Amino acid sequence: MTENHEPRPEFVSHLEWQLKTALQREHRFAEPVKPQIGGKMKIGALVLASALMGAGGMAVGNEVQEAKAQEIRVLEAEGRVEMANLELEIVRSQFADIDRLFESGMVDEESVLEARVMVAQAEMSLAVAQIDLEELRLTGRAPDDDLTASLVDERDFVTERLTHEERAAQEWYQMAFRRYIRMQELYEIGAVERRDLSEAELAVRESEGQLELLETRLTQRHQFLAGEITTEAAELDWEAQEAESRIKVLEGLLDTTLQELRSVEERSEAGMVQEVEVRQSRLELMRVELELEMARLRLEHIRAGGGDTQEP
């Protein structure tokens, strides 16, 4: 899910530093460099000499530009690692505070679970950022997350990233499941409405689906490296898994939306809400039904060998 939010002050400050540094480096590259007497010619002299020789100068110039671009890419990746480190420090401190409050009885167990999930998410973000930086330094290219990506110096960066993502997804699922159990208890004593229980169940479905997708991705990656599946078969299977997961989530959302509509209709009959709210709920139900139908059609298309279709 995409969320619009204002960037944190730390991120803005770090971005400004990145831009200033990049400009300073670009200015330094632009300045002519004199060759040392009796030593090797520096890049500036090489570029000038090559330019005098014609086409060769263009090749060297491109190499210099690529070196500059690579330096900036590494700088940006290092910045992401620094930011991930800062975020992890913050959430760990928050978790320690919440844990102390829980021990003193001032917050409930759910608050601790949420804080633990945030720590797991921050740890995953830092680990992935570090892996991305290491791959970038080795290859000079942006990290490759494709299922069919090649090993780099016999290192499987794809599996490393997926492993960390899977661990974080497990934390999300455990939290969602425990919250659902707690909501069931509250519903049985009449402390919450059926809608609240349905939303908790939907959260379990979503987190479970994400975890299953990551587990499938890891299995497919291992199968591909072992030569057990072809690139085409792996990609089609992955698209089918994504479609099935989306259908499962939409089915849960459909149940929740239908229950919400019934609740709104009951409140409307009692004069508690206006008719416009009923129409809005009906429209939302139609939207979910349409998305579910499109997702099912997409899955049929993939299973028929189509693949690579756009999300509805």
C-alpha positions as CSV (number, residue, x, y, z in Angstrom):
1,M,0.0,0.0,0.0
2,T,1.3,3.4,-1.0
3,E,1.2,6.1,1.7
4,N,1.8,9.8,1.1
5,H,3.7,11.4,3.9
6,E,6.1,14.3,4.6
7,P,9.8,13.3,4.7
8,R,11.4,13.2,8.1
9,P,13.8,16.1,8.9
10,E,16.7,13.7,9.2
11,F,16.1,12.5,5.6
12,V,15.8,16.1,4.2
13,S,19.0,17.1,6.0
14,H,20.8,14.1,4.7
15,L,19.5,14.6,1.2
16,E,20.8,18.2,1.2
17,W,24.2,16.9,2.3
18,Q,24.2,14.3,-0.5
19,L,23.4,17.0,-3.1
20,K,26.1,19.3,-1.8
21,T,28.7,16.5,-1.8
22,A,27.7,15.5,-5.3
23,L,28.1,19.0,-6.6
24,Q,31.4,19.4,-4.9
25,R,32.6,16.2,-6.4
26,E,31.4,17.2,-9.9
27,H,33.2,20.5,-9.5
28,R,36.4,18.7,-8.6
29,F,36.1,16.5,-11.6
30,A,35.6,19.5,-13.8
31,E,38.8,21.2,-12.7
32,P,41.8,20.5,-14.9
33,V,44.4,18.2,-13.3
34,K,48.0,18.6,-14.1
35,P,50.1,15.4,-14.6
36,Q,52.8,14.8,-12.1
37,I,56.3,15.0,-13.6
38,G,57.8,11.6,-13.9
39,G,54.6,9.9,-12.7
40,K,51.3,8.6,-14.1
41,M,49.0,11.0,-15.9
42,K,45.9,11.8,-14.0
43,I,42.4,11.5,-15.4
44,G,42.2,15.1,-16.5
45,A,45.3,14.8,-18.6
46,L,44.1,11.6,-20.1
47,V,40.8,13.1,-21.1
48,L,42.5,16.0,-22.7
49,A,45.0,13.9,-24.6
50,S,42.3,11.5,-25.8
51,A,40.1,14.4,-27.0
52,L,43.0,15.6,-29.2
53,M,43.1,12.2,-30.8
54,G,39.4,12.3,-31.8
55,A,37.0,9.4,-31.2
56,G,39.2,7.9,-28.4
57,G,38.5,11.0,-26.4
58,M,34.8,10.3,-26.4
59,A,35.3,6.8,-25.0
60,V,37.5,8.1,-22.1
61,G,35.1,10.9,-21.5
62,N,32.3,8.4,-21.2
63,E,34.3,6.4,-18.8
64,V,34.9,9.5,-16.6
65,Q,31.2,10.3,-16.6
66,E,30.3,6.7,-15.7
67,A,32.9,6.8,-12.8
68,K,31.2,10.0,-11.6
69,A,27.7,8.4,-11.8
70,Q,29.0,5.3,-10.0
71,E,30.4,7.4,-7.2
72,I,27.1,9.1,-6.8
73,R,25.2,5.8,-6.8
74,V,27.5,4.5,-4.0
75,L,27.1,7.8,-2.1
76,E,23.3,7.4,-2.3
77,A,23.5,3.8,-1.2
78,E,25.7,4.7,1.8
79,G,23.2,7.4,2.7
80,R,20.4,4.8,2.8
81,V,22.5,2.6,5.1
82,E,23.1,5.6,7.4
83,M,19.4,6.4,7.5
84,A,18.5,2.8,8.1
85,N,21.0,2.8,11.0
86,L,19.4,5.9,12.5
87,E,15.9,4.5,12.1
88,L,16.9,1.3,13.8
89,E,18.4,3.1,16.8
90,I,15.2,5.1,17.2
91,V,12.8,2.1,17.1
92,R,15.0,0.1,19.4
93,S,14.9,2.9,21.9
94,Q,11.1,3.1,21.5
95,F,10.8,-0.6,22.0
96,A,12.9,-0.4,25.3
97,D,10.6,2.3,26.6
98,I,7.4,0.4,25.7
99,D,8.8,-2.8,27.2
100,R,9.4,-0.9,30.5
101,L,5.9,0.5,30.4
102,F,4.5,-3.0,29.8
103,E,6.4,-4.3,32.8
104,S,4.9,-1.6,35.0
105,G,1.4,-2.3,33.6
106,M,1.0,1.0,31.8
107,V,0.6,-0.5,28.3
108,D,-0.9,-3.7,26.9
109,E,0.9,-6.6,25.2
110,E,-0.3,-5.4,21.8
111,S,1.8,-2.3,22.1
112,V,4.8,-4.5,22.8
113,L,4.1,-6.6,19.8
114,E,3.7,-3.6,17.5
115,A,7.0,-2.2,18.8
116,R,8.8,-5.5,18.2
117,V,7.5,-5.6,14.6
118,M,8.8,-2.1,14.0
119,V,12.2,-3.3,15.2
120,A,12.1,-6.3,12.9
121,Q,11.1,-4.0,10.0
122,A,14.0,-1.6,10.8
123,E,16.5,-4.4,11.1
124,M,15.3,-5.8,7.7
125,S,15.6,-2.4,6.1
126,L,19.2,-1.9,7.4
127,A,20.2,-5.4,6.3
128,V,18.8,-5.0,2.8
129,A,20.4,-1.5,2.5
130,Q,23.8,-3.0,3.4
131,I,23.3,-5.9,0.9
132,D,22.4,-3.4,-1.8
133,L,25.5,-1.3,-1.1
134,E,27.7,-4.4,-1.3
135,E,26.2,-5.5,-4.5
136,L,26.5,-2.1,-6.0
137,R,30.2,-1.9,-5.1
138,L,30.9,-5.2,-6.7
139,T,28.9,-4.8,-9.9
140,G,28.7,-1.0,-10.4
141,R,25.0,-1.4,-11.2
142,A,21.8,-1.1,-9.3
143,P,20.9,-4.2,-7.3
144,D,19.1,-6.9,-9.3
145,D,16.1,-8.5,-7.5
146,D,15.0,-10.6,-10.5
147,L,14.4,-14.3,-9.8
148,T,16.9,-15.1,-12.6
149,A,19.6,-12.7,-11.5
150,S,23.1,-14.2,-11.7
151,L,25.3,-14.8,-8.7
152,V,28.0,-12.1,-8.0
153,D,31.3,-13.6,-7.0
154,E,29.4,-16.7,-6.1
155,R,27.2,-14.7,-3.8
156,D,23.4,-14.9,-4.0
157,F,22.2,-11.3,-3.2
158,V,18.6,-12.1,-4.2
159,T,18.3,-14.9,-1.6
160,E,20.0,-12.8,1.1
161,R,17.4,-10.0,0.6
162,L,14.5,-12.4,0.5
163,T,15.6,-14.1,3.7
164,H,15.6,-10.8,5.6
165,E,12.3,-9.8,4.2
166,E,10.8,-13.2,5.1
167,R,11.9,-12.8,8.8
168,A,10.2,-9.4,9.0
169,A,7.0,-10.8,7.3
170,Q,6.9,-13.5,9.9
171,E,6.9,-10.9,12.7
172,W,4.0,-9.1,10.9
173,Y,2.0,-12.3,10.6
174,Q,2.5,-13.3,14.3
175,M,1.4,-9.8,15.4
176,A,-1.7,-9.9,13.1
177,F,-2.6,-13.4,14.3
178,R,-2.3,-12.5,18.0
179,R,-4.4,-9.4,17.5
180,Y,-7.1,-11.4,15.7
181,I,-7.2,-13.9,18.7
182,R,-7.5,-10.9,21.1
183,M,-10.3,-9.4,18.9
184,Q,-12.2,-12.7,19.0
185,E,-12.1,-12.7,22.8
186,L,-13.4,-9.1,22.8
187,Y,-16.1,-9.9,20.3
188,E,-17.4,-12.8,22.3
189,I,-18.0,-10.6,25.3
190,G,-19.5,-7.9,23.2
191,A,-16.7,-5.4,23.6
192,V,-16.2,-4.9,19.9
193,E,-18.3,-5.1,16.7
194,R,-18.3,-7.8,14.1
195,R,-16.6,-5.3,11.7
196,D,-13.6,-5.0,14.0
197,L,-13.2,-8.8,14.1
198,S,-13.5,-8.9,10.3
199,E,-10.8,-6.2,9.9
200,A,-8.5,-8.2,12.2
201,E,-9.1,-11.3,10.2
202,L,-8.4,-9.4,7.0
203,A,-5.1,-8.2,8.4
204,V,-4.1,-11.9,9.1
205,R,-5.0,-12.8,5.5
206,E,-2.9,-10.0,4.1
207,S,0.2,-10.7,6.3
208,E,-0.2,-14.4,5.6
209,G,-0.4,-13.8,1.9
210,Q,2.8,-11.7,1.9
211,L,4.7,-14.3,3.9
212,E,3.6,-17.1,1.6
213,L,4.7,-15.0,-1.4
214,L,8.2,-14.6,0.0
215,E,8.5,-18.2,0.9
216,T,7.4,-19.1,-2.6
217,R,9.9,-16.7,-4.1
218,L,12.7,-18.2,-2.0
219,T,11.8,-21.7,-3.2
220,Q,11.7,-20.6,-6.8
221,R,15.0,-18.9,-6.5
222,H,16.6,-22.1,-5.2
223,Q,14.9,-24.2,-7.9
224,F,16.1,-21.8,-10.6
225,L,19.7,-21.9,-9.4
226,A,19.6,-25.6,-9.3
227,G,18.3,-25.8,-12.8
228,E,15.0,-27.4,-11.8
229,I,12.9,-24.7,-13.5
230,T,13.3,-22.5,-16.5
231,T,13.1,-18.7,-16.4
232,E,9.8,-18.6,-18.1
233,A,8.2,-21.2,-15.9
234,A,9.5,-19.5,-12.8
235,E,8.1,-16.2,-13.8
236,L,4.7,-17.6,-14.7
237,D,4.5,-19.5,-11.4
238,W,5.4,-16.4,-9.5
239,E,2.7,-14.3,-11.3
240,A,0.2,-17.0,-10.5
241,Q,1.2,-17.0,-6.8
242,E,0.8,-13.2,-6.7
243,A,-2.6,-13.4,-8.3
244,E,-3.8,-16.1,-5.9
245,S,-2.6,-14.1,-3.0
246,R,-4.4,-11.0,-4.2
247,I,-7.6,-13.0,-4.7
248,K,-7.4,-14.3,-1.1
249,V,-7.0,-10.8,0.2
250,L,-9.9,-9.4,-1.9
251,E,-12.2,-12.2,-0.8
252,G,-11.5,-11.2,2.8
253,L,-12.1,-7.6,1.9
254,L,-15.3,-8.5,0.2
255,D,-16.6,-10.1,3.3
256,T,-15.6,-7.1,5.4
257,T,-17.2,-4.7,3.0
258,L,-20.4,-6.6,2.8
259,Q,-20.7,-6.7,6.6
260,E,-20.1,-3.0,6.7
261,L,-22.8,-2.4,4.1
262,R,-25.3,-4.4,6.2
263,S,-24.3,-2.4,9.3
264,V,-24.8,0.9,7.5
265,E,-28.2,-0.2,6.1
266,E,-29.3,-1.1,9.6
267,R,-28.2,2.2,11.0
268,S,-29.9,4.0,8.1
269,E,-33.2,2.2,8.8
270,A,-32.9,3.4,12.4
271,G,-32.3,7.0,11.2
272,M,-28.8,7.1,12.5
273,V,-27.0,7.7,9.2
274,Q,-28.0,9.4,6.0
275,E,-28.8,7.7,2.7
276,V,-25.6,9.0,1.1
277,E,-23.6,6.8,3.4
278,V,-25.5,3.7,2.3
279,R,-24.9,4.6,-1.4
280,Q,-21.2,5.0,-0.7
281,S,-21.0,1.6,1.0
282,R,-22.8,0.0,-1.9
283,L,-20.4,1.7,-4.3
284,E,-17.4,0.4,-2.3
285,L,-18.9,-3.1,-2.4
286,M,-19.2,-2.9,-6.2
287,R,-15.6,-1.7,-6.5
288,V,-14.3,-4.7,-4.5
289,E,-16.4,-7.1,-6.4
290,L,-15.0,-5.7,-9.7
291,E,-11.4,-5.9,-8.5
292,L,-12.0,-9.5,-7.4
293,E,-13.5,-10.5,-10.7
294,M,-10.5,-8.9,-12.6
295,A,-8.0,-10.7,-10.3
296,R,-9.7,-14.0,-11.1
297,L,-9.6,-13.3,-14.8
298,R,-5.9,-12.4,-14.5
299,L,-5.2,-15.7,-12.8
300,E,-7.0,-17.6,-15.5
301,H,-5.0,-15.7,-18.1
302,I,-1.7,-16.6,-16.4
303,R,-2.6,-20.2,-16.0
304,A,-3.4,-20.3,-19.7
305,G,0.2,-19.3,-20.4
306,G,-0.4,-15.5,-20.9
307,G,1.5,-14.0,-18.0
308,D,2.9,-10.5,-17.6
309,T,-0.4,-8.8,-17.5
310,Q,-1.1,-5.5,-15.9
311,E,-2.7,-5.3,-12.4
312,P,-6.4,-4.4,-12.7
